[in-house]
Amino acid sequence: MHPVLVLTAAILYVLTVALFTLVVRRLLGVRVSLLRAVVATLVALAVTRPVLDALVAEPEVGTTVTTEALLYVALLGAATFVVAMVLVVAAEVLVPDGSIPGPIDLWRGGRSRLSRSGRYLEILRIAWRHGLSRFLRGRRHLALGSVAERRDLARSLRRALEDGGVTFVKLGQQLSTRQDLLPPEFVEELALLQDQAAPVGWELAAARIRTEIGHDLGKTFVEIDEQPLASASVAQVHAARLASGESVVVKVQRPEIEHDVERDLDILVRLASVLDARTDWGRSIGLRDLAEGFAAALTEELDFTVERDNMRGVAAALERAGSDGIRVPTPVPGLCTARVLVMDRLDGVPLTGAEHTLARLGPDVRAQLAGTLLQTVMDQLLESGIFHVDLHPGNVLVADDGTLGMLDLGSVGRLGAQTRRAMGQFLAGVGTGDSMAAADALLELVERPEEIDERALEQAIGVLILRYTSGGPTDGTAAFASLFTLINAFRLGVPPEVAAVFRAMATLDGTLRALDPGYDLVSEAKAMSRARLTGISDPSRLRETVEQELTALLPIVRRLPHRIDRLADAAEHGRLNANVRLLADPRDRRMVTNLVHRSLLTVLAATTGLMSVVLFTVRGGPMVTDEASVYTVLATGLFVVSVVLGLRVLIIVFRREEP
């Protein structure tokens, strides 16, 4: 055959496939993947004509166009449409659209799965190397009854987490704050992950600093210590001195950790999703949301510009509150990037190694420092709204003069005015023993379910208040653990910002005890809440509060008499009525419209099907061809319409999608 004829035939075939695909997708009325529609059209074009020829004799093609030829072409086209639609609906029933990824997604997903599989094997090898493989079988081991055995296992777990990389080190840090979940031996061992991760070589760290600041280190620093002051999971810190003579520290991110963190977070979120879907305890604590929150926080922590802005915000809040005993580093302008952070160096040592400094200060000063730190955090939560989320002992410096410093402000929480107000009301209710006020404030903080027994919640909070505020030393971590148990028992959803507050307070309890072993977080917070409530009731503060409220209510109060007069006049003359608009919500209107459409399609499909059956049984009538009457042609057309309408209803039902 001539090449021109071949090319012409190919073009016509492609146009035919495109036309049939477009019409099939349009007739179905829902979003169908283009690939699926094209495949269904190709199959229909291939099988329809042989099947039709077996049922109906193909008319002879001559020099003139006959009625039989036109009817045959029309019947062939209608049958092709019907077969293609049937194939699409059948494919939708067997394999719903979107359940199988496309070729590109399949290739990318295959590479991702291959990478994850390699990572899974690596994690298993790490667990095996550190003797943890026997604990991956899900069985309970009774051989760890002694403190020495638990301590040995905790040490192996810490080393395995260190070898696992950044993500697992950060996970260990999170677990080290959960004294309500882990034995003391594990908490103590995992706490070493906070600032004792193995450092990277100086050559790699210097290369990253040089790349980020854009020039040689000698142009910016007079000297820089190659041995890090501290090495954490995400970054390590080096002491340095600027050309201006100012002592600074350089926080440099570990090279090439972004890809590893992204892959490991994907593994953790997938695992949490499986447990959330298949276990009751996973659903009860919202494991998937917790994993996604951890992933979002860690991703943000990798961007040091966020920490730079956090330091500035916290410093401004401390200055407004007049907290002279607490300091935060000041970032150096022009030397802070997403991977390197240069800030002034604060005097002091971390609480994790400040035994000698604290011993010199004495018990009275230590108690005062703990009170100052708690007061600062309370001010952050209830006044400024910006607070340090991860204030563990490794992130708090204590100087010889008794001042404290906050480090590592990559994890900072922010509370809006309404949340701060509700938080203050909750703490005030706990401080005064008012369980009703505490319950109301707690419901303002959390996401309440559709049905909740508020009376039972109030009683449970009352029991909690009596248990932990009735006098005597109290374990703050246990108190927050009991609060979380209560929240889970009543199916209350905790927003991320509120969860950050609870986490900050639970972490703060260990830090306060590191400053003063006898410090009682619950009792002191209760006393501060009472003092804050008394301060709000002070005449000067009360007058200020009343003025603020009246200023907000003044526009409403000014319009109120006019509106009352209009209502009274309408009631007096019988014009007062209430109008209720049915289906005022657009979602309700869409739902009713879709139900009407589907019902109408079903009725039309059934009606046209019955009409076609009746017309097929009618004999005689005007003949269109030698064998087909007008009734046969109409019956065939109605049958095709009935099938098309029926298939459209079916695919909408199977897709559960709006038409």
Secondary structure, 3 states (H helix, E strand, C coil): CCHHHHHHHHHHHHHHHHHHHHHHHHHHCCCCCHHHHHHHHHHHHHHHHHHHHHHCCCCCCCCCCCHHHHHHHHHHHHHHHHHHHHHHHHHHHHCCCCCCCCHHHHHHHHHHHHHHHHHHHHHHHHHHHCCCHHHHHCCCCCCCCCHHHHHHHHHHHHHHHHHHCHHHHHHHHHHHCCCCCCCHHHHHHHHHHHCECCCCCHHHHHHHHHHHHCCCHHHCEEEECCCCCEECCCEEEEEEEECCCCEEEEEEECCCCHHHHHHHHHHHHHHHHHHHHHCHHHHHHCHHHHHHHHHHHHHHHCCHHHHHHHHHHHHHHHHHHCCCCEECCCECCCCCCCCEEEEECCCCEEHHHCHHHHHHHCHHHHHHHHHHHHHHHHHHHHHHCEEECCCCHHHEEECCCCCEEECCCCCEEECCHHHHHHHHHHHHHHHHCCHHHHHHHHHHHCECCCCCCHHHHHHHHHHHHHHHHCCCCCCHHHHHHHHHHHHHHCCCECCHHHHHHHHHHHHHHHHHHHHCCCCCHHHHHHHHHHHHHHHHCCHHHHHHHHHHHHHHHHHHHHHHHHHHHHHHHHHHCCCCCCCCCCCCCHHHHHHHHHHHHHHHHHHHHHHHHHHHHHHHHCCCCCECCCCCEHHHHHHHHHHHHHHHHHHHHHHHHHHCCCC
